Amino acid sequence: MLTHLRIQNFKSWRDTGAVRLAPITVLFGNNSAGKSSIIQFLLMLKQTVESPDRRRVLHPGDEHTPVDLGTFRDLVYDHEETLRVAFEVQWTLPEPLSFLDPRSRNTYSGEELRFEASVGTDPKTSQVFVESLQYMLGSKDSFPLRIGMAPAKQGFKLTWHGYKLVRNPGRAWQLPPPVRFYGFPDEVFSYYQNADFLASFTLSLERQFRGLQYLGPLRNRAKRAYTWAGEVPEHVGWSGERAVEALLAAKDREISRGFRKRAVRFPALVAAWLKQMGLLDSFEARSIAEHRKEYEVVVRTKGSREEVNLTDVGFGISQILPVIVSCFYAAPHTTVLMEQPELHLHPAVQSEMADLFIEAIHAREHGVDLGMQFIIESHSEHFLRRLQRRVAEERLRQDEVALYFCENGVGGADLKPLTVDLYGNIINWPAGFFGDEMGDLVAMTEEAARRSEPAE
């Protein structure tokens, strides 16, 4: 799970400051205030990790990626190419990382990794380069072991703290540049006697970002029939286009809705949530005929006796279905990025959606926590109010949720952490958070009083 993020000089962000990431992290704010940019930044790192080009420092995107950020000039703050895009990202490890120094025989271990990097571009060639990078192994805010790369007179050199790297005998050659934005070049393992453990650092970063999943704000419309030949999709798709395939692939999985709660089959869990949200009384994806790979989704709306095809009911159901499937389908310890999951949904459903995410972070499979994490961009007051209520009811711990308000400032976008007390109250509620609700009520009262006055 990602636990910390800081971004500098990216799009509208001069500096996000330190951002605590929780199992449920929600970004609120005005339009064009930088909420989506934070998600786009994480997706850019994912795209770079997955790029087959090892020499590409950053992959801003193209038509085959979830985001396309253009050139470095397009994505750097204020389009100022002399600036460096710098960032920090930290994550918990599924299992503690330990290794033995073969020379000193000392053992090093940690439960979290932090990665820091600074990336720039050459104004003459427009070539993007890594200025520096560093991995830090430890726990929370204590990182006794730090290994990185920094520029040297001719090429790069390794830097370290809390660990001494020892060169092999021979000439002290300078190192070539890092691989992508995060990788140590192969020469590191040839030049140094005790650097093999560094491969575990880069592998952990790759696993973290390859595992990121994304669901965009506009999900695909439902189809009258779906084709599924038994494949297991990695995720529901950027637009939710593979939600039904994922549902069918997970039909034999059993998910528990929390500690000491009975496990249910995956399709039954999805159907239960659609019913709990008041959208449908029944939901089923079934084969059109025996030995066929064509499937249809049939539903029964609330109060109806007849089953109909999913395409014959409201548009909102096709929008919430990928959200529900994503919450439980992803592999354990996955971080799911979502933009406006409440789009096209009734306010009551938006409230229930908060309970969906709460249940998802507490869900278990085979008696083990799934460890899901959600980073959500939202405009929904109803979603927020339900989260506050669940904190007050102690169904959601304070440390399980992180809320932020994004707004435009004089020096770029500004990120304000919202402080939630034990009773669910937001202590530092920003002015005009969801518009001037009190002002509207006062104006209505004054207008009603004016119109009720007898005419002179």
ZAGU-340294 format. One record per residue (C-alpha): residue number from 1; z, x, y negated. Coordinates in Angstrom, 2 decimals. Each point is the difference from the previous one (the first is absolute). Last residue first. Example, Ala and Ser with C-alpha at 12.3 -4.5 7.8 and 13.67 -1.06 7.14 Angstrom:
BEGIN
+-----+---------+---------+---------+
!   k !      c3 !      c1 !      c2 !
+-----+---------+---------+---------+
!   2 !    7.14 !   13.67 !    1.06 !
!   1 !    0.66 !   -1.37 !    3.44 !
+-----+---------+---------+---------+
//
This chain:
BEGIN
+-----+---------+---------+---------+
!   k !      c3 !      c1 !      c2 !
+-----+---------+---------+---------+
! 456 !   -0.18 !  -48.28 !  -48.69 !
! 455 !   -0.78 !    0.23 !    3.70 !
! 454 !    3.01 !   -0.19 !    2.25 !
! 453 !    0.96 !    3.29 !    1.67 !
! 452 !   -0.89 !    0.10 !    3.68 !
! 451 !   -2.98 !    2.28 !   -0.61 !
! 450 !    2.14 !    2.64 !   -1.66 !
! 449 !    2.68 !   -0.08 !    2.72 !
! 448 !   -2.63 !    0.37 !    2.72 !
! 447 !   -1.58 !    2.89 !   -1.93 !
! 446 !    3.34 !    1.76 !   -0.32 !
! 445 !    0.74 !   -0.42 !    3.69 !
! 444 !   -3.46 !    1.25 !    0.99 !
! 443 !    0.34 !    3.03 !   -2.29 !
! 442 !    3.40 !    0.82 !    1.49 !
! 441 !   -1.37 !   -0.25 !    3.54 !
! 440 !   -3.02 !    2.18 !   -0.85 !
! 439 !    2.23 !    2.63 !   -1.62 !
! 438 !    2.23 !    0.05 !    3.08 !
! 437 !   -2.99 !    0.63 !    2.24 !
! 436 !   -1.48 !    2.72 !   -2.22 !
! 435 !   -2.22 !    1.71 !    2.56 !
! 434 !    0.96 !    1.25 !    3.43 !
! 433 !    1.66 !    3.23 !   -1.10 !
! 432 !   -0.13 !   -0.94 !   -3.68 !
! 431 !    2.94 !    2.24 !   -0.84 !
! 430 !    0.96 !    2.19 !    2.93 !
! 429 !    2.96 !   -1.03 !    2.23 !
! 428 !    2.48 !    2.89 !    0.09 !
! 427 !    2.76 !   -1.54 !    2.13 !
! 426 !   -2.25 !   -1.70 !    2.53 !
! 425 !    2.41 !   -2.30 !    1.81 !
! 424 !   -0.05 !   -0.08 !    3.79 !
! 423 !    3.75 !   -0.39 !    0.38 !
! 422 !    0.62 !    3.59 !    1.05 !
! 421 !   -1.87 !    1.26 !   -3.08 !
! 420 !   -3.74 !    0.58 !   -0.40 !
! 419 !   -1.06 !    2.70 !   -2.45 !
! 418 !   -3.70 !   -0.17 !   -0.83 !
! 417 !   -1.68 !    3.42 !   -0.17 !
! 416 !   -2.27 !    0.23 !   -3.09 !
! 415 !   -3.38 !    1.70 !    0.36 !
! 414 !   -1.85 !    0.78 !   -3.22 !
! 413 !   -3.76 !    0.28 !   -0.40 !
! 412 !   -1.34 !    2.41 !   -2.58 !
! 411 !    1.66 !    1.78 !   -2.91 !
! 410 !    0.28 !   -3.01 !   -2.32 !
! 409 !    0.97 !   -2.26 !    2.89 !
! 408 !   -1.74 !   -2.50 !    2.26 !
! 407 !    2.27 !   -1.75 !    2.44 !
! 406 !    0.99 !    0.27 !    3.65 !
! 405 !    3.14 !   -1.70 !    1.33 !
! 404 !    1.54 !    1.36 !    3.17 !
! 403 !    1.96 !   -1.42 !    2.93 !
! 402 !    1.42 !    2.00 !    2.92 !
! 401 !    1.30 !   -1.86 !    3.07 !
! 400 !    1.82 !    1.12 !    3.13 !
! 399 !    2.65 !    1.89 !   -1.99 !
! 398 !    1.35 !   -3.25 !   -1.42 !
! 397 !    0.36 !   -1.46 !    3.47 !
! 396 !   -1.93 !   -3.13 !    0.89 !
! 395 !    1.65 !   -2.90 !    1.85 !
! 394 !    3.11 !    0.58 !   -2.10 !
! 393 !   -0.27 !   -3.49 !   -1.56 !
! 392 !   -0.21 !    1.54 !   -3.48 !
! 391 !   -2.69 !    2.41 !    1.24 !
! 390 !   -1.83 !   -2.96 !    1.56 !
! 389 !    0.08 !   -1.85 !   -3.32 !
! 388 !   -1.49 !    2.93 !   -1.88 !
! 387 !   -2.84 !    0.27 !    2.52 !
! 386 !   -0.60 !   -3.75 !   -0.37 !
! 385 !   -0.18 !    0.32 !   -3.79 !
! 384 !   -2.53 !    2.85 !    0.25 !
! 383 !   -2.44 !   -1.97 !    2.17 !
! 382 !    0.31 !   -3.02 !   -2.30 !
! 381 !   -0.70 !    2.19 !   -3.06 !
! 380 !   -3.27 !    1.09 !    1.58 !
! 379 !   -2.13 !    2.62 !   -1.75 !
! 378 !   -0.03 !    2.48 !    2.89 !
! 377 !   -0.84 !    3.53 !    1.09 !
! 376 !    1.65 !    0.72 !    3.33 !
! 375 !    1.14 !    3.15 !    1.79 !
! 374 !    1.13 !   -1.11 !    3.45 !
! 373 !    1.83 !    2.03 !    2.65 !
! 372 !    0.37 !   -0.71 !    3.71 !
! 371 !    2.69 !    1.63 !    2.14 !
! 370 !   -1.05 !   -1.75 !    3.20 !
! 369 !    3.61 !    0.07 !    1.16 !
! 368 !    0.32 !    0.58 !    3.74 !
! 367 !    1.06 !   -2.58 !    2.61 !
! 366 !   -3.44 !   -0.16 !    1.59 !
! 365 !   -1.36 !   -1.05 !   -3.41 !
! 364 !    2.21 !   -0.62 !   -3.01 !
! 363 !   -0.31 !   -1.76 !   -3.35 !
! 362 !    2.39 !    0.79 !   -2.89 !
! 361 !   -2.68 !    1.19 !   -2.43 !
! 360 !   -2.19 !   -2.95 !    1.05 !
! 359 !    2.77 !   -2.58 !   -0.51 !
! 358 !    0.41 !    1.05 !   -3.61 !
! 357 !   -3.76 !   -0.02 !   -0.51 !
! 356 !   -0.29 !   -3.56 !    1.30 !
! 355 !    3.05 !   -1.12 !   -2.00 !
! 354 !   -1.81 !    1.10 !   -3.17 !
! 353 !   -3.06 !   -1.97 !    1.13 !
! 352 !    2.13 !   -3.13 !    0.12 !
! 351 !    0.24 !    0.13 !   -3.81 !
! 350 !   -3.76 !    0.38 !   -0.37 !
! 349 !   -0.42 !   -2.93 !    2.38 !
! 348 !    2.07 !   -2.20 !   -2.32 !
! 347 !   -2.08 !    1.18 !   -2.98 !
! 346 !   -3.26 !   -1.08 !    1.74 !
! 345 !   -2.26 !    2.88 !    1.04 !
! 344 !   -3.38 !    1.04 !   -1.42 !
! 343 !    1.22 !    3.61 !   -0.52 !
! 342 !    3.54 !    0.64 !    1.27 !
! 341 !   -0.95 !    3.22 !    1.83 !
! 340 !   -0.79 !    1.48 !   -3.43 !
! 339 !   -0.91 !    3.52 !    1.08 !
! 338 !    1.44 !    1.31 !    3.25 !
! 337 !    0.75 !    3.51 !    1.26 !
! 336 !    1.40 !    0.21 !    3.53 !
! 335 !    2.12 !    2.99 !    1.02 !
! 334 !    0.21 !    0.41 !    3.77 !
! 333 !    3.20 !    1.03 !    1.75 !
! 332 !   -0.95 !   -1.83 !    3.20 !
! 331 !   -3.71 !   -0.82 !    0.45 !
! 330 !   -1.40 !   -2.87 !   -2.06 !
! 329 !   -0.22 !   -3.54 !    1.39 !
! 328 !    3.23 !   -1.52 !   -1.34 !
! 327 !   -0.45 !   -0.29 !   -3.77 !
! 326 !   -3.77 !    0.36 !    0.19 !
! 325 !   -0.33 !   -3.27 !    1.96 !
! 324 !    1.94 !   -1.93 !   -2.65 !
! 323 !   -2.03 !    1.45 !   -2.88 !
! 322 !   -3.29 !   -0.52 !    1.84 !
! 321 !    0.89 !   -3.72 !    0.45 !
! 320 !    1.06 !   -0.54 !   -3.66 !
! 319 !   -3.50 !   -0.07 !   -1.47 !
! 318 !   -1.67 !   -2.02 !    2.75 !
! 317 !    2.80 !   -2.54 !   -0.39 !
! 316 !   -0.55 !   -0.20 !   -3.77 !
! 315 !   -3.59 !   -1.23 !    0.36 !
! 314 !    1.15 !   -3.42 !    1.22 !
! 313 !   -1.14 !   -1.42 !    3.33 !
! 312 !   -3.40 !   -0.45 !    1.64 !
! 311 !   -0.68 !    3.71 !    0.48 !
! 310 !    2.99 !    0.25 !    2.35 !
! 309 !   -1.70 !   -2.42 !    2.39 !
! 308 !    1.66 !   -3.34 !    0.53 !
! 307 !    2.69 !   -1.41 !    2.29 !
! 306 !    0.83 !   -3.69 !   -0.32 !
! 305 !    3.41 !   -1.64 !   -0.30 !
! 304 !    0.60 !    0.80 !   -3.66 !
! 303 !    3.37 !    0.06 !   -1.77 !
! 302 !   -0.22 !    3.66 !   -0.99 !
! 301 !   -3.35 !    1.45 !    0.90 !
! 300 !   -1.04 !    0.68 !    3.56 !
! 299 !   -1.82 !    3.25 !    0.57 !
! 298 !   -2.83 !    1.41 !    2.06 !
! 297 !   -1.19 !    3.59 !   -0.23 !
! 296 !   -3.18 !    0.60 !    1.94 !
! 295 !   -0.94 !    2.75 !    2.41 !
! 294 !   -3.24 !    1.46 !    1.29 !
! 293 !    0.31 !    2.66 !    2.69 !
! 292 !   -0.92 !   -2.35 !    2.82 !
! 291 !    1.25 !    0.03 !    3.58 !
! 290 !    1.32 !   -3.55 !   -0.30 !
! 289 !   -1.06 !   -1.90 !   -3.11 !
! 288 !    0.83 !   -0.11 !   -3.72 !
! 287 !    2.87 !    2.41 !    0.57 !
! 286 !    3.19 !   -0.77 !   -1.88 !
! 285 !    1.77 !    0.83 !   -3.25 !
! 284 !    2.83 !   -2.50 !   -0.49 !
! 283 !    1.93 !   -1.50 !   -2.92 !
! 282 !    2.24 !   -3.06 !   -0.12 !
! 281 !    1.95 !   -1.99 !   -2.60 !
! 280 !   -1.64 !    1.74 !   -2.93 !
! 279 !    0.72 !    1.09 !   -3.57 !
! 278 !    3.71 !   -0.75 !   -0.41 !
! 277 !    0.94 !    3.67 !   -0.25 !
! 276 !    2.08 !   -0.36 !    3.14 !
! 275 !   -3.09 !   -1.34 !    1.82 !
! 274 !   -2.15 !    2.97 !   -0.96 !
! 273 !    2.91 !    2.24 !    0.94 !
! 272 !    0.38 !   -1.59 !    3.42 !
! 271 !   -3.74 !    0.35 !    0.67 !
! 270 !    0.16 !    3.73 !   -0.73 !
! 269 !    3.02 !    0.40 !    2.32 !
! 268 !   -1.70 !   -2.04 !    2.73 !
! 267 !   -3.07 !    2.24 !   -0.22 !
! 266 !    2.23 !    3.12 !    0.41 !
! 265 !    1.97 !   -1.24 !    2.98 !
! 264 !    3.67 !   -0.59 !   -0.66 !
! 263 !    3.08 !    2.23 !    0.21 !
! 262 !    3.40 !   -1.67 !   -0.16 !
! 261 !    2.26 !    1.16 !   -2.80 !
! 260 !    2.72 !    2.59 !    0.57 !
! 259 !   -1.14 !    2.05 !   -3.01 !
! 258 !   -2.99 !   -1.58 !   -1.72 !
! 257 !   -3.14 !   -2.09 !    0.41 !
! 256 !   -0.67 !    1.53 !    3.43 !
! 255 !   -3.65 !    0.71 !    0.70 !
! 254 !   -1.73 !   -0.35 !    3.36 !
! 253 !   -3.49 !    1.43 !    0.39 !
! 252 !   -2.35 !   -1.79 !    2.38 !
! 251 !   -2.22 !   -1.60 !   -2.66 !
! 250 !   -0.20 !    3.21 !   -2.06 !
! 249 !   -3.77 !    0.49 !    0.40 !
! 248 !   -0.55 !   -3.69 !   -0.74 !
! 247 !    1.96 !    0.17 !   -3.26 !
! 246 !   -1.76 !    3.24 !   -0.95 !
! 245 !   -3.38 !   -1.66 !    0.54 !
! 244 !    1.16 !   -2.97 !   -2.09 !
! 243 !    1.10 !    2.29 !   -2.84 !
! 242 !   -3.19 !    2.08 !    0.04 !
! 241 !   -1.46 !   -1.16 !   -3.33 !
! 240 !    3.33 !    0.33 !   -1.78 !
! 239 !   -1.72 !    1.46 !   -3.06 !
! 238 !    1.00 !    3.63 !    0.57 !
! 237 !   -0.08 !   -0.62 !    3.75 !
! 236 !    2.57 !   -1.49 !    2.38 !
! 235 !    1.08 !    3.41 !    1.28 !
! 234 !   -0.79 !    2.59 !    2.68 !
! 233 !   -2.17 !   -2.47 !    1.90 !
! 232 !    0.60 !   -0.38 !    3.76 !
! 231 !   -3.26 !   -0.76 !    1.81 !
! 230 !   -0.12 !   -2.83 !    2.55 !
! 229 !   -3.48 !   -1.40 !   -0.59 !
! 228 !    0.85 !   -2.19 !   -2.99 !
! 227 !   -2.53 !   -2.11 !   -1.88 !
! 226 !    1.30 !   -2.60 !   -2.43 !
! 225 !   -1.14 !   -3.58 !   -0.66 !
! 224 !    0.22 !   -2.43 !   -2.91 !
! 223 !    0.85 !    2.81 !   -2.39 !
! 222 !    2.92 !    0.16 !   -2.44 !
! 221 !   -0.61 !    1.33 !   -3.48 !
! 220 !    0.61 !    3.67 !   -0.61 !
! 219 !    3.11 !    1.22 !   -1.83 !
! 218 !    0.01 !    0.78 !   -3.70 !
! 217 !    3.08 !    1.97 !   -1.08 !
! 216 !   -0.50 !    2.99 !    2.32 !
! 215 !    1.81 !    0.87 !    3.20 !
! 214 !    0.64 !    3.68 !    0.62 !
! 213 !    1.43 !    2.00 !    2.87 !
! 212 !    1.53 !    3.46 !   -0.14 !
! 211 !    0.12 !    1.66 !    3.42 !
! 210 !   -2.48 !    2.70 !   -0.93 !
! 209 !    2.31 !    0.80 !   -2.88 !
! 208 !    3.18 !    0.60 !    1.99 !
! 207 !   -1.79 !    1.60 !    2.93 !
! 206 !   -1.75 !    2.46 !   -2.29 !
! 205 !    3.26 !    0.92 !   -1.73 !
! 204 !    1.69 !    0.59 !    3.35 !
! 203 !   -2.90 !    2.16 !    1.19 !
! 202 !    0.19 !    2.08 !   -3.17 !
! 201 !    3.68 !    0.71 !    0.55 !
! 200 !   -0.34 !    0.61 !    3.75 !
! 199 !   -2.75 !    2.56 !   -0.66 !
! 198 !    2.49 !    1.88 !   -2.16 !
! 197 !    2.06 !    0.70 !    3.14 !
! 196 !   -2.45 !    2.73 !    1.04 !
! 195 !    0.98 !    2.20 !   -2.95 !
! 194 !    2.08 !    2.65 !    1.78 !
! 193 !   -2.25 !    3.01 !    0.44 !
! 192 !   -2.08 !   -0.40 !   -3.14 !
! 191 !   -3.61 !    1.04 !   -0.67 !
! 190 !   -1.65 !   -1.97 !    2.79 !
! 189 !    1.90 !   -3.26 !   -0.54 !
! 188 !   -0.58 !    0.17 !   -3.74 !
! 187 !   -3.68 !    0.82 !    0.54 !
! 186 !   -0.59 !   -3.53 !    1.32 !
! 185 !    0.40 !   -1.40 !   -3.51 !
! 184 !    3.15 !   -2.03 !   -0.76 !
! 183 !   -0.72 !   -3.65 !   -0.66 !
! 182 !    1.09 !   -2.35 !   -2.78 !
! 181 !   -2.65 !   -0.66 !   -2.63 !
! 180 !   -3.03 !    0.58 !    2.26 !
! 179 !    0.45 !    3.31 !    1.84 !
! 178 !    1.81 !    2.44 !   -2.27 !
! 177 !   -1.90 !    2.81 !   -1.73 !
! 176 !   -0.62 !    3.36 !    1.75 !
! 175 !    2.93 !    2.37 !    0.63 !
! 174 !    0.26 !    3.54 !   -1.36 !
! 173 !   -0.21 !    2.82 !    2.52 !
! 172 !    3.04 !    2.19 !    0.56 !
! 171 !   -1.62 !    2.67 !    2.16 !
! 170 !    1.45 !    0.46 !    3.45 !
! 169 !    3.14 !   -0.86 !    1.92 !
! 168 !    0.72 !   -3.73 !    0.27 !
! 167 !    1.75 !   -1.49 !   -3.00 !
! 166 !    3.52 !   -1.41 !    0.12 !
! 165 !    0.91 !   -3.35 !   -1.54 !
! 164 !    3.58 !   -0.22 !   -1.20 !
! 163 !    1.70 !   -3.40 !   -0.09 !
! 162 !    2.37 !   -1.61 !   -2.49 !
! 161 !   -2.59 !    0.14 !   -2.77 !
! 160 !   -3.67 !    0.75 !    0.44 !
! 159 !   -3.25 !    0.72 !   -1.81 !
! 158 !   -3.30 !    0.80 !    1.69 !
! 157 !   -2.80 !    1.68 !   -1.93 !
! 156 !   -3.37 !   -1.11 !   -1.28 !
! 155 !   -3.33 !    1.55 !   -1.02 !
! 154 !   -0.46 !    3.22 !   -1.94 !
! 153 !    2.75 !    0.46 !   -2.56 !
! 152 !    2.18 !   -2.59 !    1.74 !
! 151 !    0.11 !   -3.81 !   -0.29 !
! 150 !    2.82 !   -1.92 !    1.74 !
! 149 !    0.62 !   -1.30 !    3.51 !
! 148 !    3.11 !   -1.60 !    1.41 !
! 147 !    3.06 !    0.18 !    2.25 !
! 146 !    3.40 !   -1.44 !   -0.84 !
! 145 !    3.07 !   -0.21 !    2.28 !
! 144 !    3.38 !   -0.94 !   -1.50 !
! 143 !   -1.17 !   -3.51 !   -0.97 !
! 142 !    2.91 !   -2.20 !   -1.06 !
! 141 !   -0.89 !   -3.24 !   -1.78 !
! 140 !   -0.52 !   -2.21 !    3.07 !
! 139 !    0.09 !    2.35 !    3.00 !
! 138 !   -1.76 !    3.30 !    0.49 !
! 137 !   -3.48 !    1.49 !    0.16 !
! 136 !   -2.00 !    0.75 !   -3.15 !
! 135 !   -3.75 !    0.55 !   -0.03 !
! 134 !   -1.67 !    1.55 !   -3.04 !
! 133 !   -3.40 !   -0.01 !   -1.67 !
! 132 !   -1.62 !    1.83 !   -2.90 !
! 131 !   -3.10 !   -0.02 !   -2.22 !
! 130 !   -2.15 !   -1.80 !    2.51 !
! 129 !   -3.64 !   -0.17 !   -1.15 !
! 128 !   -2.57 !   -2.55 !   -1.14 !
! 127 !   -3.40 !    1.41 !   -0.96 !
! 126 !   -1.33 !   -1.42 !   -3.26 !
! 125 !   -1.96 !    3.30 !   -0.34 !
! 124 !    0.77 !    0.89 !   -3.61 !
! 123 !    3.08 !   -2.19 !   -0.51 !
! 122 !    1.60 !    1.33 !    3.22 !
! 121 !    2.12 !   -2.79 !    1.41 !
! 120 !    3.69 !   -0.50 !    0.69 !
! 119 !    2.45 !   -0.80 !    2.79 !
! 118 !    3.79 !    0.52 !    0.11 !
! 117 !    1.87 !   -0.59 !    3.22 !
! 116 !    3.40 !   -1.02 !    1.36 !
! 115 !    0.93 !   -1.05 !    3.52 !
! 114 !    3.41 !   -1.16 !    1.15 !
! 113 !    0.97 !   -0.20 !    3.65 !
! 112 !    2.99 !   -1.84 !    1.39 !
! 111 !    2.33 !    0.26 !    3.01 !
! 110 !    0.33 !    3.77 !    0.02 !
! 109 !    0.32 !    2.97 !    2.32 !
! 108 !    0.08 !    3.78 !    0.02 !
! 107 !    1.25 !    2.13 !    2.89 !
! 106 !    0.66 !    3.71 !   -0.46 !
! 105 !   -1.27 !    2.43 !    2.64 !
! 104 !   -0.70 !    2.48 !   -2.82 !
! 103 !   -3.41 !    1.02 !    1.30 !
! 102 !   -1.18 !   -3.01 !    2.02 !
! 101 !    1.13 !   -2.43 !   -2.74 !
! 100 !    0.87 !   -3.13 !    1.99 !
!  99 !   -1.29 !   -3.44 !   -0.95 !
!  98 !    1.38 !   -3.47 !   -0.66 !
!  97 !   -1.51 !   -3.18 !   -1.45 !
!  96 !    2.32 !   -2.97 !    0.30 !
!  95 !   -1.68 !   -3.04 !    1.59 !
!  94 !   -1.93 !   -2.83 !   -1.69 !
!  93 !   -0.01 !    2.26 !   -3.10 !
!  92 !    1.03 !   -1.43 !   -3.35 !
!  91 !   -2.49 !    0.37 !   -2.83 !
!  90 !   -0.37 !    1.71 !   -3.36 !
!  89 !   -2.85 !    0.10 !   -2.49 !
!  88 !   -0.28 !    2.07 !   -3.15 !
!  87 !   -2.96 !    0.07 !   -2.33 !
!  86 !   -1.98 !    2.01 !   -2.53 !
!  85 !   -3.41 !   -0.79 !   -1.45 !
!  84 !   -0.62 !    2.96 !   -2.28 !
!  83 !   -1.34 !   -0.42 !   -3.52 !
!  82 !   -2.98 !    1.95 !   -1.38 !
!  81 !   -2.32 !   -2.82 !    1.06 !
!  80 !    1.42 !   -2.45 !   -2.53 !
!  79 !   -1.32 !   -3.41 !    1.05 !
!  78 !    3.12 !   -1.52 !   -1.64 !
!  77 !    1.84 !    0.65 !    3.26 !
!  76 !   -2.22 !    1.33 !    2.79 !
!  75 !   -1.86 !   -2.56 !    2.12 !
!  74 !   -3.39 !   -0.21 !   -1.71 !
!  73 !   -0.15 !    3.72 !   -0.79 !
!  72 !    0.69 !    0.76 !    3.66 !
!  71 !   -3.03 !   -2.10 !    0.90 !
!  70 !   -0.26 !   -3.63 !    1.06 !
!  69 !    3.13 !   -1.84 !    1.12 !
!  68 !   -1.53 !   -1.81 !    2.98 !
!  67 !    2.62 !   -1.86 !    2.02 !
!  66 !    0.08 !   -1.43 !    3.56 !
!  65 !   -2.52 !    2.60 !    1.24 !
!  64 !   -3.59 !   -0.29 !    1.27 !
!  63 !   -1.62 !   -0.77 !   -3.38 !
!  62 !    1.48 !    3.19 !   -1.46 !
!  61 !    3.40 !    1.55 !   -0.55 !
!  60 !    2.05 !    2.33 !   -2.20 !
!  59 !    0.10 !    2.55 !    2.86 !
!  58 !    2.22 !    2.83 !   -1.19 !
!  57 !   -0.08 !    3.71 !    0.89 !
!  56 !   -3.25 !   -0.19 !    1.95 !
!  55 !   -0.33 !    3.22 !    1.97 !
!  54 !    1.12 !   -1.60 !    3.27 !
!  53 !   -2.88 !   -2.51 !   -0.14 !
!  52 !    0.57 !   -2.47 !    2.85 !
!  51 !    1.93 !   -2.26 !   -2.40 !
!  50 !    3.01 !   -1.72 !    1.58 !
!  49 !    2.59 !    1.99 !   -1.95 !
!  48 !   -1.98 !   -0.50 !   -3.20 !
!  47 !   -0.30 !   -3.75 !    0.51 !
!  46 !    3.76 !   -0.24 !    0.58 !
!  45 !    0.71 !    1.94 !   -3.19 !
!  44 !   -2.33 !   -2.33 !   -1.90 !
!  43 !    1.77 !   -3.00 !    1.55 !
!  42 !    3.34 !    1.25 !   -1.34 !
!  41 !   -1.52 !    0.33 !   -3.46 !
!  40 !   -1.59 !   -3.45 !    0.20 !
!  39 !    3.40 !   -1.56 !    0.74 !
!  38 !    1.45 !    1.60 !   -3.12 !
!  37 !   -3.09 !   -0.95 !   -2.00 !
!  36 !    0.41 !   -3.65 !    1.02 !
!  35 !    3.21 !   -0.31 !   -2.00 !
!  34 !   -1.32 !    1.90 !   -3.04 !
!  33 !    0.49 !   -2.51 !   -2.83 !
!  32 !   -3.54 !   -1.40 !    0.16 !
!  31 !    1.38 !   -3.54 !    0.41 !
!  30 !    3.68 !   -0.29 !   -0.81 !
!  29 !    2.80 !    0.96 !    2.35 !
!  28 !    1.49 !   -0.10 !    3.47 !
!  27 !    0.07 !    2.72 !    2.67 !
!  26 !    1.91 !   -0.86 !    3.17 !
!  25 !    1.52 !    2.41 !    2.51 !
!  24 !    1.27 !   -1.45 !    3.27 !
!  23 !    1.13 !    2.67 !    2.50 !
!  22 !    1.02 !    2.01 !   -3.07 !
!  21 !   -1.84 !    2.47 !   -2.23 !
!  20 !    1.94 !    1.68 !   -2.78 !
!  19 !   -2.35 !    1.02 !   -2.80 !
!  18 !    0.78 !    3.18 !   -1.96 !
!  17 !   -1.87 !   -0.04 !   -3.30 !
!  16 !   -3.30 !   -1.84 !   -0.23 !
!  15 !   -1.41 !    2.70 !   -2.27 !
!  14 !   -3.07 !   -0.07 !   -2.23 !
!  13 !   -1.10 !   -3.00 !    2.02 !
!  12 !   -3.04 !   -1.95 !   -1.19 !
!  11 !   -2.38 !    1.83 !    2.37 !
!  10 !    1.95 !    2.82 !    1.65 !
!   9 !    1.72 !    2.58 !   -2.20 !
!   8 !    3.25 !    0.17 !    1.97 !
!   7 !    1.03 !   -1.83 !    3.15 !
!   6 !    3.46 !   -0.13 !    1.59 !
!   5 !    0.84 !   -1.52 !    3.34 !
!   4 !    3.07 !   -0.19 !    2.20 !
!   3 !    1.04 !   -1.71 !    3.25 !
!   2 !   -3.20 !   -0.44 !    2.00 !
!   1 !    0.82 !   -1.20 !    3.50 !
+-----+---------+---------+---------+
//
